[in-house]
Amino acid sequence: MRSPLTVLSDLHHDQRGQGMTEYVIILVAIAVVCIAISVQFGGKVKELFTDAHIELETVNQNL
């Protein structure tokens, strides 16, 4: 039977999940940046699409 100290030491040196954890942290950071950008510029993008829609409607009425 292994001692608890040996088990803890083995867990401390085990790095199998480290790469996956780093990828998850990177993905979360990217998601936070995307959300911040969409909150910051979401109104402006909606306004641009609305203006484009109005312009297209105007062109269609003139044809």
VOSETI-25634 format. One record per residue (C-alpha): x, y, z. Coordinates in steps of 0.02 Angstrom, whole numbers, padded with zeros to 5 digits, always signed. Last residue first. Example, Ala and Ser with C-alpha at 12.3 -4.5 7.8 and 13.67 -1.06 7.14 Angstrom:
<sites>
+00684-00053+00357
+00615-00225+00390
</sites>
This chain:
<sites>
-01854+02512-02978
-01870+02660-02858
-01957+02556-02724
-01817+02426-02726
-01684+02560-02705
-01774+02633-02553
-01796+02461-02476
-01610+02430-02501
-01568+02595-02416
-01681+02554-02268
-01601+02382-02250
-01426+02457-02256
-01474+02582-02120
-01543+02441-02011
-01386+02338-02040
-01275+02485-01989
-01382+02521-01835
-01370+02339-01779
-01181+02348-01799
-01176+02509-01696
-01282+02435-01558
-01175+02278-01547
-01010+02372-01539
-00969+02368-01353
-01078+02219-01307
-01015+02120-01457
-00835+02166-01418
-00853+02116-01235
-00933+01951-01283
-00793+01914-01406
-00660+01957-01276
-00743+01845-01146
-00754+01702-01272
-00569+01720-01316
-00522+01715-01131
-00631+01561-01106
-00549+01476-01253
-00374+01516-01187
-00419+01450-01013
-00491+01291-01089
-00334+01264-01192
-00225+01285-01037
-00331+01160-00942
-00314+01034-01084
-00125+01052-01082
-00116+01030-00892
-00223+00874-00885
-00079+00751-00906
+00040+00846-00792
+00058+00725-00645
+00197+00790-00531
+00082+00850-00391
-00028+00696-00405
+00124+00583-00382
+00180+00681-00229
+00007+00671-00154
+00004+00482-00179
+00178+00464-00105
+00128+00567+00048
-00029+00462+00070
+00080+00306+00083
+00066+00171-00047
+00000+00000+00000
</sites>
